[in-house]
Amino acid sequence: MKKNNLGKISLEGMEFFAYHGFYKEERKMGNKYHVDITVELDLQAAAQTDKLSQTLDYENLYRLIQEEMKKPTKLLEHLGHEIIAQVYAHFPEVQSVEVSVAKYNPPVGAFANGPK
């Protein structure tokens, strides 16, 4: 009977200044964002060998997220989807990805004239 060797690696509390937002003004001014990510993968080889080469290097994971945060998007949903898609594309060993993106002090109601 094969045991499940899946485990989770999380990066929590990452902060970025980026230019996302539904309104043109938001994408111009920028804002601070909070990102958490959890990836699930087989950790057996890393657990047995204690070698970074046998697991997902979370420094590379951080860089991938940092690059996605530099690409302005209108919706946080789209941004989250792009981060997830890039994780799967760059780390084929990943079985699942969970991402949370939060915008600090969103300008709710601040731009009353609608989208631009």
GUROBA-512312 format. One record per residue (C-alpha): residue number from 0; x, y, z. Coordinates in steps of 0.1 Angstrom, whole numbers, plus 5000, padded with zeros to 4 digits. Layout:
// GUROBA-512312
PT   n   px   py   pz
PT NUM    X    Y    Z
...
//
This chain:
// GUROBA-512312
PT   n   px   py   pz
PT   0 5000 5000 5000
PT   1 5015 5033 4989
PT   2 5014 5061 5014
PT   3 5004 5096 5003
PT   4 5036 5117 5004
PT   5 5020 5150 4994
PT   6 5028 5180 5016
PT   7 5023 5217 5014
PT   8 5047 5246 5011
PT   9 5033 5280 5019
PT  10 5046 5315 5014
PT  11 5025 5339 5035
PT  12 5024 5376 5040
PT  13 5042 5387 5008
PT  14 5037 5423 5001
PT  15 5040 5441 4967
PT  16 5033 5476 4954
PT  17 5016 5471 4921
PT  18 4992 5487 4895
PT  19 4961 5466 4895
PT  20 4925 5478 4895
PT  21 4893 5481 4876
PT  22 4897 5519 4872
PT  23 4923 5536 4851
PT  24 4932 5557 4881
PT  25 4940 5527 4902
PT  26 4963 5513 4876
PT  27 4980 5547 4874
PT  28 4984 5553 4912
PT  29 4991 5518 4923
PT  30 4985 5502 4957
PT  31 4999 5477 4982
PT  32 4989 5441 4979
PT  33 4991 5411 5001
PT  34 4997 5376 4986
PT  35 4996 5342 5002
PT  36 5002 5310 4983
PT  37 5002 5273 4992
PT  38 5013 5246 4968
PT  39 5009 5209 4973
PT  40 5034 5184 4960
PT  41 5052 5151 4968
PT  42 5078 5159 4994
PT  43 5091 5124 5000
PT  44 5124 5128 4982
PT  45 5132 5161 4999
PT  46 5123 5147 5032
PT  47 5146 5118 5028
PT  48 5176 5136 5012
PT  49 5174 5171 5027
PT  50 5183 5185 4993
PT  51 5168 5216 4978
PT  52 5171 5200 4943
PT  53 5145 5175 4954
PT  54 5117 5200 4961
PT  55 5102 5233 4949
PT  56 5126 5261 4956
PT  57 5103 5287 4971
PT  58 5127 5315 4961
PT  59 5118 5307 4925
PT  60 5082 5306 4935
PT  61 5085 5341 4950
PT  62 5102 5354 4919
PT  63 5074 5340 4897
PT  64 5047 5358 4919
PT  65 5068 5390 4919
PT  66 5069 5389 4880
PT  67 5031 5384 4878
PT  68 5025 5413 4902
PT  69 5043 5436 4878
PT  70 5017 5430 4851
PT  71 4988 5453 4856
PT  72 4954 5437 4856
PT  73 4919 5450 4861
PT  74 4906 5422 4883
PT  75 4922 5404 4913
PT  76 4905 5372 4900
PT  77 4924 5375 4868
PT  78 4957 5381 4887
PT  79 4951 5351 4909
PT  80 4943 5329 4879
PT  81 4975 5340 4862
PT  82 4996 5333 4892
PT  83 4981 5298 4895
PT  84 4986 5291 4857
PT  85 5022 5302 4859
PT  86 5029 5280 4889
PT  87 5015 5250 4871
PT  88 5035 5259 4839
PT  89 5068 5264 4858
PT  90 5065 5237 4884
PT  91 5050 5205 4869
PT  92 5055 5186 4902
PT  93 5029 5208 4918
PT  94 4996 5189 4924
PT  95 4975 5219 4936
PT  96 4978 5256 4942
PT  97 4958 5279 4964
PT  98 4964 5317 4962
PT  99 4950 5346 4980
PT 100 4954 5382 4968
PT 101 4943 5412 4989
PT 102 4943 5449 4981
PT 103 4951 5473 5009
PT 104 4927 5502 5013
PT 105 4907 5496 4981
PT 106 4892 5528 4967
PT 107 4856 5516 4970
PT 108 4834 5544 4956
PT 109 4863 5567 4950
PT 110 4860 5567 4912
PT 111 4823 5575 4907
PT 112 4825 5581 4869
PT 113 4828 5544 4860
PT 114 4855 5524 4842
PT 115 4879 5540 4818
//
